[in-house]
Amino acid sequence: MLLTLSNLNHLRREVIPQLISQFETSFSVKLTEESKTIRDVLGQIDARLFQSYVKPTVDKLNDIIAASVTPSTWLPENTRPTNAKPYVYDVLLTLVLVHTEVSTSATALTNQILSYLLEQVSTSLLAAFKQRPSYTLPALMQATLDVELIAQTLSNYTTEKASEIQSQIYLILDQRTDHDARMRLQGELPEMRATLKRLREGTKGQFGCFKKERRGRSERPASRGDRQ
């Protein structure tokens, strides 16, 4: 399916426009409506194939997040979390497998697919965190650590939509945390940044593949550390 998607993408972006241009030049006609129809049809086929490919992964990611965040077992054991929850690594390792498959079979689609999956992960996190009625300071710190490790590890694939959803996550967390916890969080941010840096350094071998594509480290407006 990846090869079909890749070939269709090339057909849409390169082959068809060239053929239409050559036809219009050779016969001195404009195929405005016909070109639009062709683009629309190919776009619909591409969208259906794309969804067919990503849906199993999206469903798996949704299940991992929902099954991990909503139960009471997600609550941190320590006052100051020192690691992301296991589901975060399950999510990232799932995306490593996708990255490997796509980058070796249809390299041109890597950014599109990983960016889309990051958006879906962010959406799933938002839905899961909404299920919890309130957050203590340790829970607020744990949620921030979980979200930030995913977002920073996949920063090369950040989109405007993903950043907006991450901002919504922090808004939900703030709304469900009391004023005292929010204020105390300010004093914890330096230690949390150090923990995130340590986790990023410690997982370079596992998740280094995500740093090999397109943009360098992006500025993410959703980052709690940047907003505070």
Secondary structure, 3 states (H helix, E strand, C coil): CHHHHHHHHHHHHHHHHHHHHHHHHHHCCCCHHHHHHHHHHHHHHHHHHHHHHHHHHHHHHHHHHHHHHCCHHHCCCCCCCCCCCHHHHHHHHHHHHHHHHHHHHCHHHHHHHHHHHHHHHHHHHHHHHHCCCCCCHHHHHHHHHHHHHHHHHCHHHCCHHHHHHHHHHHHHHHHCCCHHHHHHHHHHHHHHHHHHHHHHHHCHHHHHHHHCCCCCCCCCCCCHHHHC
